[in-house]
Amino acid sequence: MTGLLDLITPLQIVMAFGIALLAGLIKGMVGFAMPMIMISGLTLFLPPELALAGLLLPTVATNALQALRQGPAAAWSSVGRFRVFLIVGGIFLFLSAQLVTVLSVQALLLLIGVPISFFALIQLLGLRFSLDEPKAWIEAAIGGIAGFIGGLSGVWGPPTVLYLTALNTPKSDQVRIQGVIYGLGAVALLIAHIGSGVLRWATLPLSIALLAPALAGMWIGGRIHDRIEQETFRKITLVVLTVAGFNLVRRGLIG
């Protein structure tokens, strides 16, 4: 049976810890971006499939904490409000998750890198989309896009953030709603990738090991968020994500 140390070196484990800590830190400050940072950072030295396995449990745990920060009742109300997004996104997530072990490494890097770069640039440039009220077909379309990208890469935050911003969702509600949407998506992703074989006995220890630094980073990020202006850190995050996304595209094109 193949073990974790057959797939990753001790040095790579230490590097993965650092990336998980950074991802948790950013999530604690702005409420999203953990999967994007982890998949972008981990794929610098790990195969995309192993990187995806590594982010699964930290994503579930941190989003559960974020979703429940205002209590179970508030979280449940968010589920009802965004049920179309969640249902359609879940369907597309399960469908696209099965493509991970079929696609080539270069194709997967491009499919991850292009959306990250695109959505990060949109927000970095300050573009905003405004919706007076939720429309089911728009919610279904964005949920489908988010789910499809999420199934391939574990990243579904950018289209979700754009949609919530377009609805002018209050800040406190937006953080909770993101936690609910990402949390349910993360659970669906976890189940989907148990089925796809990405998360298995050999890769599970990496995902478990990255829980501690991710949660520690989120705790630190939450403390920084309470003291320092959030928008500045959000812009820095988007710059980092844009660079990381372009690097994935470069690797996908050049190999």
N, C-alpha and C positions, 0 to 999 in steps of 0.2 A: 504494500500500500504506500502510495506517495505521501510524504509528510510535508509540512510547511517549509522546513529547512531545505527540502529538495527544490523548492520553488523560489526561495528568497534568501539572501545572505543576511547575516547579523547587521552589517552596515546598512543594508537596505531597510531593515526593520527600524533602526534608529531614525533614518531619514523619513520613513513613513510616519513615525511617531511625531516628528516635527511638523509634518504637513497636516496631520490630524489636529494637532494643537492649534496651528494657525487657522485652519478651517473652522474649528470651534470658536476661536476668538472672534473671527469676522461674523459668524452667525450670531454670537452673543451680542454683538454691537448693532447689526442691521436686520437680523431676523431671517436671513436667507444666505445662499451662496455656498453652504458647506459642500454639497455634492460636486459643484463646479470646481471648487478649489481642490478637493481631494482627487477627482478624476484627472484634472489638469496636472497636478503635482505628481501623483503616483505614476502616471503613465510616462513620466520623464525617465523612469528607471525600472518600471515593471510592465509586463504585458497588460494590455487593456482589460482582458478578462479577469486577471488577478486583482488589478486596481479596482474594478467594479465590485468584486466580491468583498474587498476590504472596506468599502464605504457603506455597505448595507446596514449592519447593526448600529454603527454610530449615527447614521441618518435616522433610523427608527427611534433610537433612544432620545436624541436631542429634540426631535420634533414632538415627541410625546410630552416632554417637559414644557415646550413652548406652547403647545395646544391647550394644556391644562393650567396655564398660569392664572387664568381668571375663573377656574372651576369647571367641572364637567357639564353643568347646565349651559354655560356660554359656548363651550366647545360643541355641544350637541345642536345648538341653534345654528351654528355655522355650517354643520353638516346638512341641515335642512335647506338652508339658504342657497348653498352651492351644490345641490345634489346632481344637477345636470352635468356640471363640470366634472364632478367626481365619478359619476357612472361612465360617461363617455371616455374620460381620461383613463379610467381603470381598464376598460375594454381594449383601448389602443395600447396601453402599457403591456398587457399580457400578450397581445399579438406580436408587438415589436421585440419583446424580450426573447422570443424564440429565434430571432435573427442573429443574436450575439455570437453564437458558436458557429454560424454559417458564413458570416461575412469575413472578408480578409481583414488583417490588422489595419492596412492602409485605409480601407473603406470605413472601418469603424472610427478611426481617428478623424477622418473628414466629417463623418456624420455627427461626431461629438464637437469638433472644433468650430465648424461653420456656425451652428446655432449659438454657441457660446459667444463667439466674436460678434455676430450680428446683434444679438439682444443686448450685450454689454455696450456696444457702440451706440445703439439707439438711446439707451438711458444716459450714457456719458455725454452725448450731444444735446441732451435735454429735450428730446422729442417726447410729446405726450399725446395720448389718444383719449378723447373725452366721450363718455357715454352717459346720457341723461338718466337712463334706467337699464337694468339688465335685460338682455334679449336672449331667449333660449338658444337660437341658432348660433349666435355669436359665442355664447358660453360653451356650446357643444363643440364648435370649431376650435376654439382656443384650448379647451380641455383635450380634444383629440390630438392637437399638435403637441401639447405638453406631455401627454401620456406616451405618444410615439417616441419623442426624444428621451423621455424618462426611462422607457423600457430598454433602450439601447445603451444609455449612458448613466442612468441614475440621476440625471439632471432635468428637472422640470420647473425650476424656479423662475427663470426669466419671463416666459409667457404668462405665468401666474401673476407675477409682480406687475407686469404691464396691464393686465386685465383689472386687477384690484385698484391700481392707480387711476385707470381710465374711469372707474366708477366713483372716484374721489372718496374712497373708503377711509374713515378716520384712522389715525396712526395706531392707536391701541387695538382697534378692531382688526386692522390689517395684519398686525403681528400675530394675533391669535388665529385668524383665519388662515394665514400662511402655515402656521403650525398644524392646524387641522388637515388642510389639503395635502401638505407635504407628508404629514404623519401617516394618513391613510394611504397615500401613494407609496410611501416607503414600505408599509406592510405588504401592499400588493406586489411591489417590486421584489421584496424578500421572498414571497411565495413563488412568484414567477421564476426567479433565478434559482430556487431550489429545484424547480421543475426543469429548467434549462441546463442544469449541471454546473452553473457558474459558482454557486455556493455549495460546497461539498465538504467532506471530512478534511481534505487536504487544505482547503482555503478558509474554512471556518475559523481556525485559530487566529489568523491575521485580523479578521473582522472583530473578533472578541478583544484582541490585544489593543486595537485602535479605539475602543470604547473609552478607556480612562483618559488618554490625552484629549480626545474630542470633548468629553464632558468637562474636563478641567479648563480647556480653552473657552468653552461656552460660559462657564462661571466667571472667568476673568473678563471676557468680553462684555458680559452683562454689567459688571462693575464699572468698566470704562464707559459704557453707553450712558450710565447714569451721571457721569461727570463731564464728558467731553461732547461737543457738538456732533451729532450723528451724521449730518450731511457731508461733512469733510471726510469722514471715514468711508462713507458710501462711495464718494467719488474716487478715493484711493483704491477701494475694492474693485470698482469698475475698470480702472486703468490696469490693475493686476490681472483681472479676468480677461480683458481684451488682449493683453500680451500673451497670456497663457493660451487663449483660444487660437491666436495666430500661430503660436508654436505648434499646436496640435495639427493645424492645417498644413503647416510647412512639413511636418513629419509625415502626414498622410500623402502629400504630393511627392516628396523627395524619397521617403522611405528611411 
